[in-house]
Amino acid sequence: MISYFNLLDPEILLNTDYLIELGPEGGPKGGKVIAVGTPKDIKRNKESITGPYLI
């Protein structure tokens, strides 16, 4: 099952199997894939904006 979420609740994000982070902003400056992978992968990805918030 695939679910799409537009949220930044670290507790929910840490309990997912796989994340696809889009950004870096909204509208014309967004929609690019910034990071993909497990929450651990996202935490290690230096391009990720969300990664630093995943404790």
Residue frames as qw, qx, qy, qz and C-alpha x, y, z in Angstrom:
[[0.000, 0.889, 0.458, 0.000, 0.00, 0.00, 0.00],
 [0.409, 0.182, 0.005, 0.894, 1.29, 3.45, -0.89],
 [0.152, -0.867, -0.444, 0.168, 0.16, 6.53, 1.01],
 [0.378, 0.483, 0.025, 0.789, 1.00, 10.14, 0.28],
 [0.398, -0.765, -0.393, 0.319, 1.39, 12.63, 3.12],
 [0.286, 0.652, -0.046, 0.700, 2.15, 16.31, 3.13],
 [0.582, -0.797, -0.070, -0.150, 3.20, 16.75, 6.73],
 [0.390, 0.579, -0.552, 0.457, 6.20, 17.26, 8.89],
 [0.739, -0.558, 0.201, -0.319, 5.35, 15.27, 12.01],
 [0.169, 0.590, -0.788, 0.053, 8.68, 13.57, 12.82],
 [0.515, -0.147, 0.776, -0.333, 7.02, 10.79, 14.82],
 [0.809, 0.429, 0.277, -0.289, 4.88, 9.76, 11.86],
 [0.533, 0.736, -0.403, -0.112, 7.74, 10.12, 9.37],
 [0.111, -0.545, 0.819, -0.142, 10.05, 7.97, 11.52],
 [0.595, 0.020, 0.756, -0.273, 7.51, 5.14, 11.44],
 [0.729, 0.563, -0.072, -0.381, 7.24, 4.94, 7.66],
 [0.894, 0.006, 0.358, 0.270, 8.94, 2.32, 5.51],
 [0.533, 0.197, 0.371, 0.735, 10.01, 4.71, 2.77],
 [0.028, 0.812, 0.231, -0.535, 9.95, 8.48, 2.18],
 [0.490, 0.444, 0.355, 0.661, 10.08, 10.67, -0.92],
 [0.196, -0.692, -0.222, 0.658, 10.93, 14.27, -0.07],
 [0.410, 0.643, 0.404, 0.505, 9.93, 16.89, -2.61],
 [0.241, -0.854, -0.149, 0.437, 10.91, 20.54, -2.59],
 [0.376, -0.058, -0.572, 0.727, 12.76, 22.67, -1.89],
 [0.221, 0.180, 0.291, -0.913, 9.77, 25.04, -1.82],
 [0.481, 0.500, 0.686, -0.220, 6.24, 25.11, -3.17],
 [0.452, 0.816, 0.086, -0.351, 4.96, 26.21, -6.56],
 [0.679, 0.698, -0.223, 0.041, 7.48, 26.78, -9.35],
 [0.061, 0.701, -0.662, 0.260, 10.40, 26.34, -6.93],
 [0.610, -0.257, 0.678, -0.320, 9.20, 22.93, -5.75],
 [0.896, 0.303, 0.052, -0.322, 8.34, 19.52, -7.05],
 [0.504, 0.572, -0.643, 0.067, 11.89, 18.26, -7.35],
 [0.918, -0.292, -0.264, 0.056, 12.93, 15.05, -5.63],
 [0.097, -0.840, 0.447, -0.290, 15.33, 16.01, -2.84],
 [0.124, -0.388, 0.883, -0.231, 15.71, 12.71, -1.00],
 [0.846, -0.055, -0.305, -0.434, 14.32, 9.16, -1.11],
 [0.471, 0.214, -0.818, 0.251, 14.70, 6.16, 1.14],
 [0.572, -0.504, -0.626, 0.166, 14.07, 4.95, 4.63],
 [0.295, -0.949, -0.074, -0.090, 13.94, 7.47, 7.49],
 [0.705, -0.495, 0.240, 0.448, 17.59, 6.55, 8.26],
 [0.579, 0.309, 0.391, 0.646, 18.53, 7.31, 4.65],
 [0.041, 0.878, 0.268, 0.394, 16.78, 10.67, 4.84],
 [0.533, -0.830, 0.027, 0.160, 18.58, 11.54, 8.10],
 [0.682, -0.308, 0.355, 0.560, 21.96, 10.86, 6.44],
 [0.490, 0.577, 0.419, 0.502, 21.14, 12.71, 3.21],
 [0.319, -0.337, -0.107, 0.879, 22.84, 16.13, 3.28],
 [0.057, -0.214, -0.460, -0.860, 20.41, 17.45, 0.64],
 [0.326, -0.565, -0.751, -0.102, 17.38, 16.67, 2.83],
 [0.168, -0.504, 0.119, -0.839, 15.54, 19.52, 4.51],
 [0.789, -0.430, -0.155, -0.409, 13.51, 17.10, 6.63],
 [0.792, 0.112, -0.533, 0.277, 16.43, 14.89, 7.74],
 [0.206, 0.322, -0.528, 0.758, 17.70, 17.10, 10.58],
 [0.531, -0.302, 0.180, -0.771, 14.25, 16.99, 12.22],
 [0.906, -0.090, -0.370, -0.186, 14.17, 13.17, 12.33],
 [0.278, -0.688, 0.579, -0.338, 15.63, 12.47, 15.78]]
